[in-house]
Amino acid sequence: MHVEMMDEGAELGALADFFRDDAQFGDAAADAPLLGRLARQQALTQALSGLFHGPAALVQLRVWVFLQLASQGDAQWPRERIDELFHALRPEALETVLKRLRDVELLAWDETQRAYALPPLAQRVAALLAPLAAEQPGDDEDGGELAALLGQVVGANQLGSLDAGQVQMLHAQLARLHGEFADAIASGSEFRLREARKRYDRAALLIDRASEAISAIIGNAQGHVLLERAARGLGQAQSRLLAMASQFNRALQQVDRQRVTLGTTGITSTDVKRWLQAAPQLHALLQGALARPTQLATIAPHELLDVAEAEFERDRPAQPQAEDLPAAQAAPTGTLAAVALPRELDDLNRLFEAWAAGPGDEARTVAQALLGPRPAATRYAQLAYKAQLMPLLGDPQAAVLPGATGQLARQPWRVQWQPEAERLDHDQVELLTLGVLMKEETNG
């Protein structure tokens, strides 16, 4: 397989075959700068195509050999050195891989030096494949991908070669993580929540370490419209992701409140579930638990319908029978009784009338009105009830009412309260607010 460098016009012409007939590729390339840049990278795309073409096992073998050579750090390798590095491979397999690397110009043979070397194109491909050689801690694929993207963005920003595409890729990764974490919170599953919280802590730690670099990217993006827009979107995605810590805390607190403790053993439902998930053979727990084996009963659909209908008919309540309306009956004779007011109201009215009929304008105290003519016989409840009636004296709205309430409101006495209390010689009431009853002059 021989790769030849093509001019830009040939590159555009080849890509134009994939567009609609009524579309002009020149206009599309002008509107999509990324497509134009890809069209000019013929050597790189041909190298990647040749490296990854074929069965998965053969592709993995080529990538392994290529990355092993790129990681040696030597400028050239004699063929004996390469045979020594890959002594575990069969000679024909190693020769096939080396031939493919030479065909796609990822490996160059120097006839004068009788040695292999990596051309500049191979260095670019090795940089693209660097994430494949990075060690992934178990199933933490998100952390590895996020760390690789953060490293590319931060490094490119420090070198001054950052573009909007790299920032948008990092933005997309943060948005995907936010969606997965939100789904885990909405699921309510304790195990899914705790697993997602571990991933979130690792992602938040990486973002926190790169916060200053992200701030620098946003600050340095002034003047570049696409880069500034992508940087602002990246900052918003960073804020949304870091703000999820409180949501995780609330969800885990809700799970803790729902956890059930089995008696006084201290064992919770979470411990039981974790133990069941780790048990090697769950069916072995049933040994000896069943006195007789279970049998599967097969029932036809029509038999199921018959049984269900019979059960519905048996449990259905009987329809009530129609009954005639009862015959007309004469209404029983009744009496209308009004609720009697407490006698203390009448006592208070009679007392005020007696005072009003007396000679002169002598002032009376509130204590005299509340205790009545027999202070020793007055109970606390009677005194409190009379005290609540005092504001009715002179009330214009209550004065138009009939009965004892209106009679009390029409009494010629008015209360003048004073901001002090007097001490009473009484067995149930010790202190009472000091007040004076003044007689109001009436016309006529």
C-alpha positions as CSV (number, residue, x, y, z in Angstrom):
1,M,0.0,0.0,0.0
2,H,1.6,3.2,-1.2
3,V,0.5,6.6,0.0
4,E,0.9,9.7,-2.3
5,M,0.4,13.3,-1.2
6,M,-2.5,14.8,-3.1
7,D,-3.1,18.5,-3.7
8,E,-6.0,20.4,-2.1
9,G,-8.1,20.4,-5.2
10,A,-7.9,16.6,-5.5
11,E,-8.8,16.2,-1.8
12,L,-11.9,18.5,-2.2
13,G,-12.9,16.7,-5.3
14,A,-12.8,13.3,-3.6
15,L,-14.9,14.5,-0.7
16,A,-17.4,16.2,-3.1
17,D,-18.6,12.8,-4.2
18,F,-20.3,12.2,-0.9
19,F,-22.4,15.4,-1.0
20,R,-25.7,16.0,-2.8
21,D,-25.6,16.9,-6.5
22,D,-27.2,20.2,-5.9
23,A,-24.7,21.3,-3.2
24,Q,-21.5,23.1,-4.0
25,F,-18.6,21.6,-2.1
26,G,-16.7,24.9,-2.2
27,D,-19.5,26.6,-0.3
28,A,-19.7,23.7,2.2
29,A,-16.0,23.8,2.8
30,A,-16.1,27.5,3.5
31,D,-18.9,27.1,6.0
32,A,-17.2,24.1,7.7
33,P,-13.6,24.9,8.4
34,L,-13.2,21.6,10.2
35,L,-14.0,19.7,7.1
36,G,-11.5,21.7,5.1
37,R,-8.8,21.0,7.7
38,L,-9.6,17.2,7.6
39,A,-9.4,17.2,3.8
40,R,-5.9,18.6,4.0
41,Q,-4.7,15.9,6.4
42,Q,-4.5,13.1,3.8
43,A,-1.3,11.6,5.1
44,L,-2.6,11.4,8.7
45,T,-6.0,10.0,7.7
46,Q,-4.3,7.4,5.4
47,A,-2.0,6.4,8.2
48,L,-4.8,5.9,10.7
49,S,-6.9,4.0,8.1
50,G,-4.1,1.6,7.3
51,L,-3.3,1.1,11.0
52,F,-6.9,0.4,12.1
53,H,-8.0,-1.6,9.0
54,G,-8.8,-5.3,9.4
55,P,-9.9,-7.6,12.3
56,A,-9.8,-6.3,15.8
57,A,-7.1,-8.7,17.0
58,L,-4.8,-7.6,14.1
59,V,-5.5,-4.0,14.8
60,Q,-4.6,-4.4,18.4
61,L,-1.3,-6.1,17.4
62,R,-0.4,-3.3,15.1
63,V,-1.2,-0.6,17.7
64,W,0.8,-2.5,20.3
65,V,3.9,-2.8,18.1
66,F,3.7,0.8,17.0
67,L,3.3,2.2,20.5
68,Q,6.1,0.0,21.8
69,L,8.4,1.3,19.2
70,A,7.3,4.9,19.9
71,S,7.9,4.5,23.7
72,Q,11.5,3.3,23.3
73,G,13.0,6.7,22.9
74,D,15.7,5.6,20.4
75,A,16.3,7.4,17.2
76,Q,16.9,4.2,15.2
77,W,16.5,0.5,15.7
78,P,18.4,-2.2,13.8
79,R,16.3,-5.1,12.7
80,E,18.0,-7.2,15.3
81,R,16.9,-4.8,18.0
82,I,13.3,-5.0,16.8
83,D,13.5,-8.8,16.7
84,E,14.8,-8.7,20.3
85,L,11.9,-6.4,21.4
86,F,9.3,-8.6,19.9
87,H,10.9,-12.0,20.4
88,A,7.5,-13.5,21.6
89,L,5.9,-12.9,18.2
90,R,6.0,-15.3,15.4
91,P,8.4,-14.0,12.7
92,E,5.7,-14.0,10.0
93,A,3.3,-12.0,12.3
94,L,6.0,-9.4,13.1
95,E,7.0,-9.1,9.4
96,T,3.3,-8.5,8.5
97,V,3.0,-5.7,11.1
98,L,6.2,-4.0,10.1
99,K,5.3,-4.1,6.4
100,R,1.9,-2.4,7.1
101,L,3.7,0.3,9.2
102,R,6.1,0.9,6.3
103,D,3.2,1.1,3.8
104,V,1.3,3.7,5.7
105,E,4.6,5.7,6.4
106,L,4.5,5.1,10.1
107,L,7.9,3.4,10.0
108,A,10.8,4.3,7.7
109,W,13.7,2.1,6.6
110,D,17.1,3.7,6.2
111,E,19.0,1.7,3.7
112,T,22.4,3.3,4.5
113,Q,22.1,2.8,8.2
114,R,20.3,-0.5,7.9
115,A,17.9,0.5,10.6
116,Y,14.3,1.5,11.2
117,A,13.2,5.0,12.4
118,L,9.9,6.8,13.2
119,P,9.1,9.7,10.8
120,P,7.4,12.9,12.0
121,L,4.0,11.5,10.9
122,A,4.5,8.6,13.3
123,Q,5.1,11.1,16.2
124,R,1.7,12.8,15.4
125,V,-0.1,9.4,15.3
126,A,1.6,8.3,18.6
127,A,0.4,11.5,20.3
128,L,-3.2,10.8,19.1
129,L,-3.0,7.2,20.4
130,A,-1.5,8.2,23.8
131,P,-4.8,7.7,25.7
132,L,-4.8,4.0,24.6
133,A,-1.5,3.5,26.4
134,A,-2.6,5.3,29.6
135,E,-3.3,3.1,32.5
136,Q,-7.0,3.1,33.4
137,P,-7.7,2.4,37.1
138,G,-10.3,-0.4,36.8
139,D,-13.6,0.7,35.4
140,D,-12.9,4.4,35.8
141,E,-13.2,5.2,32.1
142,D,-14.8,8.5,32.8
143,G,-11.9,9.7,34.9
144,G,-9.3,8.6,32.3
145,E,-11.2,10.3,29.4
146,L,-11.8,13.5,31.5
147,A,-8.2,13.6,32.5
148,A,-7.0,13.2,28.9
149,L,-9.3,15.9,27.6
150,L,-8.3,18.3,30.5
151,G,-4.7,17.6,29.8
152,Q,-5.1,18.3,26.1
153,V,-7.0,21.5,26.7
154,V,-4.7,22.8,29.4
155,G,-1.6,21.9,27.5
156,A,-2.8,23.5,24.3
157,N,-3.8,26.7,26.1
158,Q,-0.3,27.0,27.7
159,L,1.3,26.5,24.2
160,G,-1.1,29.0,22.6
161,S,-2.5,26.4,20.2
162,L,-6.0,25.9,21.7
163,D,-9.0,25.9,19.4
164,A,-12.7,25.9,20.0
165,G,-13.0,22.2,19.0
166,Q,-10.9,21.0,21.9
167,V,-12.9,23.1,24.3
168,Q,-16.2,21.8,22.9
169,M,-15.1,18.2,23.3
170,L,-14.3,18.9,27.0
171,H,-17.7,20.7,27.3
172,A,-19.5,17.7,25.8
173,Q,-17.7,15.3,28.2
174,L,-18.8,17.4,31.3
175,A,-22.4,17.6,30.0
176,R,-22.4,13.8,29.6
177,L,-21.1,13.2,33.1
178,H,-23.8,15.7,34.4
179,G,-26.5,13.7,32.7
180,E,-25.3,10.4,34.0
181,F,-25.0,11.7,37.6
182,A,-28.5,13.3,37.4
183,D,-29.9,9.9,36.3
184,A,-28.2,8.2,39.2
185,I,-29.7,10.8,41.7
186,A,-33.2,10.4,40.1
187,S,-33.0,6.5,40.3
188,G,-33.0,6.5,44.2
189,S,-30.8,3.3,44.2
190,E,-28.4,3.4,47.1
191,F,-25.7,1.3,45.3
192,R,-26.0,3.3,42.1
193,L,-25.8,6.6,44.1
194,R,-22.7,5.6,46.0
195,E,-21.0,4.3,42.8
196,A,-21.9,7.6,41.0
197,R,-20.7,9.6,44.0
198,K,-17.2,8.0,43.8
199,R,-17.1,8.8,40.1
200,Y,-18.3,12.3,40.8
201,D,-15.6,12.9,43.5
202,R,-12.9,11.9,41.0
203,A,-14.3,14.1,38.3
204,A,-14.7,17.0,40.7
205,L,-11.1,16.6,41.9
206,L,-9.9,16.8,38.3
207,I,-12.0,19.8,37.5
208,D,-10.9,21.5,40.8
209,R,-7.3,21.1,39.8
210,A,-7.9,22.6,36.4
211,S,-10.1,25.4,37.6
212,E,-7.4,28.0,37.3
213,A,-6.6,26.8,33.8
214,I,-10.2,26.9,32.8
215,S,-10.5,30.5,34.1
216,A,-7.4,31.4,32.1
217,I,-8.9,29.9,29.0
218,I,-12.0,32.0,29.5
219,G,-9.9,35.1,30.0
220,N,-7.7,34.5,27.0
221,A,-10.6,33.8,24.7
222,Q,-11.3,37.5,24.2
223,G,-11.5,38.4,20.5
224,H,-12.0,34.8,19.2
225,V,-15.8,34.4,18.8
226,L,-15.9,30.6,18.5
227,L,-13.3,30.1,21.3
228,E,-15.0,32.6,23.6
229,R,-18.4,31.0,23.1
230,A,-16.9,27.5,23.7
231,A,-15.0,28.8,26.8
232,R,-18.1,30.3,28.3
233,G,-20.1,27.1,27.7
234,L,-17.2,25.2,29.4
235,G,-17.4,27.5,32.4
236,Q,-21.2,27.0,32.8
237,A,-20.8,23.2,32.5
238,Q,-18.1,23.3,35.2
239,S,-20.3,25.2,37.5
240,R,-23.3,22.9,36.9
241,L,-21.2,19.8,37.6
242,L,-19.6,21.2,40.8
243,A,-23.0,22.3,42.1
244,M,-24.2,18.6,42.1
245,A,-22.4,17.9,45.4
246,S,-25.4,19.2,47.4
247,Q,-27.8,17.1,45.3
248,F,-25.7,14.0,46.0
249,N,-25.7,14.8,49.8
250,R,-29.5,15.2,49.9
251,A,-30.1,12.0,48.0
252,L,-27.7,10.0,50.2
253,Q,-29.3,11.5,53.3
254,Q,-32.7,10.4,52.0
255,V,-31.4,6.9,51.4
256,D,-29.9,6.8,55.0
257,R,-33.4,7.7,56.4
258,Q,-35.0,4.9,54.5
259,R,-32.5,2.3,55.6
260,V,-34.0,-0.4,57.8
261,T,-32.2,-2.0,60.8
262,L,-33.0,-5.6,61.5
263,G,-33.9,-5.7,65.2
264,T,-31.1,-4.9,67.6
265,T,-28.4,-6.7,65.6
266,G,-27.1,-3.6,64.0
267,I,-27.4,-5.2,60.5
268,T,-29.2,-3.0,58.0
269,S,-31.0,-3.8,54.8
270,T,-28.0,-2.4,52.9
271,D,-25.7,-5.0,54.5
272,V,-28.1,-7.8,53.6
273,K,-28.3,-6.7,50.0
274,R,-24.5,-6.3,49.7
275,W,-24.1,-9.8,51.2
276,L,-26.6,-11.3,48.8
277,Q,-24.8,-9.7,45.8
278,A,-21.5,-11.1,46.9
279,A,-22.8,-14.6,47.8
280,P,-21.3,-17.1,45.3
281,Q,-24.3,-19.6,45.1
282,L,-27.6,-18.2,46.2
283,H,-29.5,-21.4,45.3
284,A,-27.5,-23.2,48.0
285,L,-29.3,-21.2,50.6
286,L,-32.5,-23.1,49.9
287,Q,-31.0,-26.5,50.7
288,G,-33.2,-28.0,53.4
289,A,-35.5,-25.0,53.5
290,L,-38.2,-26.7,51.4
291,A,-40.0,-29.8,52.7
292,R,-41.1,-30.8,49.3
293,P,-40.1,-29.6,45.8
294,T,-42.3,-27.1,44.0
295,Q,-44.2,-28.1,40.9
296,L,-45.1,-26.0,38.0
297,A,-48.8,-26.0,37.2
298,T,-49.8,-25.4,33.6
299,I,-53.3,-23.9,33.1
300,A,-54.9,-23.1,29.8
301,P,-56.0,-19.5,29.2
302,H,-59.7,-20.3,29.0
303,E,-59.4,-22.1,32.4
304,L,-57.8,-19.0,33.9
305,L,-60.7,-16.9,32.5
306,D,-63.3,-19.2,34.0
307,V,-61.7,-19.1,37.4
308,A,-61.3,-15.4,37.4
309,E,-64.9,-14.8,36.4
310,A,-66.1,-17.1,39.1
311,E,-64.1,-15.3,41.7
312,F,-65.4,-11.9,40.5
313,E,-69.0,-13.1,40.7
314,R,-68.5,-14.6,44.1
315,D,-66.9,-11.4,45.6
316,R,-69.2,-9.0,43.8
317,P,-71.7,-7.4,46.3
318,A,-75.4,-8.0,45.7
319,Q,-77.3,-5.2,44.0
320,P,-79.6,-3.4,46.5
321,Q,-83.4,-4.0,45.9
322,A,-85.6,-1.1,45.1
323,E,-87.7,0.0,48.0
324,D,-90.8,2.3,48.1
325,L,-90.6,5.6,49.8
326,P,-92.0,5.7,53.3
327,A,-95.5,7.1,53.8
328,A,-96.1,10.7,54.9
329,Q,-95.9,11.4,58.6
330,A,-96.9,14.4,60.7
331,A,-94.0,16.4,62.0
332,P,-93.7,16.0,65.8
333,T,-94.5,18.9,68.0
334,G,-91.4,20.6,69.3
335,T,-90.3,23.6,71.3
336,L,-87.8,26.2,70.5
337,A,-85.6,26.9,73.4
338,A,-83.1,29.7,73.5
339,V,-79.8,29.3,75.2
340,A,-80.0,31.0,78.6
341,L,-77.2,33.5,79.4
342,P,-75.3,33.2,82.6
343,R,-77.0,34.8,85.6
344,E,-73.9,36.9,86.3
345,L,-74.9,39.1,83.3
346,D,-78.3,39.9,85.0
347,D,-76.6,40.4,88.3
348,L,-74.2,42.9,86.8
349,N,-77.2,44.8,85.1
350,R,-79.1,44.9,88.4
351,L,-76.0,46.2,90.3
352,F,-75.4,48.9,87.7
353,E,-79.1,50.0,87.8
354,A,-79.0,50.1,91.6
355,W,-75.9,52.3,91.5
356,A,-77.4,54.5,88.9
357,A,-80.6,55.0,91.0
358,G,-78.6,56.0,94.0
359,P,-77.9,59.5,95.1
360,G,-75.0,61.6,93.6
361,D,-72.2,60.9,91.1
362,E,-70.2,58.7,93.4
363,A,-67.5,56.8,91.5
364,R,-67.3,53.0,91.8
365,T,-64.4,50.7,91.4
366,V,-64.2,47.8,89.0
367,A,-63.4,45.5,91.9
368,Q,-66.8,46.4,93.5
369,A,-68.6,45.6,90.3
370,L,-66.8,42.3,89.7
371,L,-67.0,41.0,93.3
372,G,-70.7,42.1,93.8
373,P,-72.5,42.5,97.0
374,R,-71.1,39.3,98.4
375,P,-67.3,39.3,97.6
376,A,-66.6,36.1,99.7
377,A,-69.1,34.1,97.7
378,T,-67.7,35.2,94.2
379,R,-65.7,32.5,92.5
380,Y,-62.8,33.1,90.1
381,A,-64.8,32.0,87.0
382,Q,-67.6,34.4,87.8
383,L,-65.2,37.3,88.3
384,A,-63.4,36.5,85.0
385,Y,-66.7,36.3,83.1
386,K,-67.8,39.7,84.4
387,A,-64.4,41.2,83.6
388,Q,-64.9,40.1,79.9
389,L,-68.2,42.0,79.9
390,M,-66.7,45.3,81.0
391,P,-65.8,46.4,77.4
392,L,-69.5,46.3,76.4
393,L,-70.3,49.4,78.5
394,G,-71.0,52.2,76.1
395,D,-70.4,50.0,73.0
396,P,-72.7,51.6,70.2
397,Q,-73.0,48.3,68.3
398,A,-74.0,46.2,71.3
399,A,-76.4,49.0,72.5
400,V,-78.9,48.2,69.7
401,L,-79.1,44.5,70.7
402,P,-82.1,43.3,72.5
403,G,-81.9,41.4,75.8
404,A,-79.4,41.5,78.6
405,T,-76.4,42.2,76.4
406,G,-77.9,45.3,74.9
407,Q,-79.1,46.3,78.4
408,L,-75.5,46.2,79.7
409,A,-74.2,48.2,76.8
410,R,-76.8,50.9,77.5
411,Q,-75.9,51.3,81.2
412,P,-74.7,54.9,82.0
413,W,-71.3,53.6,83.4
414,R,-67.9,53.9,81.7
415,V,-64.7,52.2,82.7
416,Q,-61.4,54.0,83.1
417,W,-58.6,51.5,83.4
418,Q,-55.4,52.5,85.1
419,P,-51.9,51.0,84.5
420,E,-51.5,49.4,87.9
421,A,-53.0,46.5,89.9
422,E,-54.6,46.4,93.3
423,R,-54.3,43.6,95.8
424,L,-57.6,42.0,96.9
425,D,-58.4,40.3,100.1
426,H,-59.9,37.2,98.4
427,D,-59.2,33.5,98.6
428,Q,-59.2,33.0,94.7
429,V,-58.1,36.3,93.3
430,E,-54.9,38.0,94.4
431,L,-54.3,40.9,92.0
432,L,-56.8,42.8,89.8
433,T,-56.2,45.6,87.3
434,L,-57.2,48.9,88.9
435,G,-60.2,50.6,87.2
436,V,-62.9,53.2,88.0
437,L,-66.5,53.2,86.9
438,M,-67.7,56.8,86.1
439,K,-71.3,57.6,85.6
440,E,-72.2,59.2,82.3
441,E,-74.6,62.1,82.3
442,T,-77.8,61.4,80.3
443,N,-79.8,64.0,78.5
444,G,-83.5,64.4,79.2
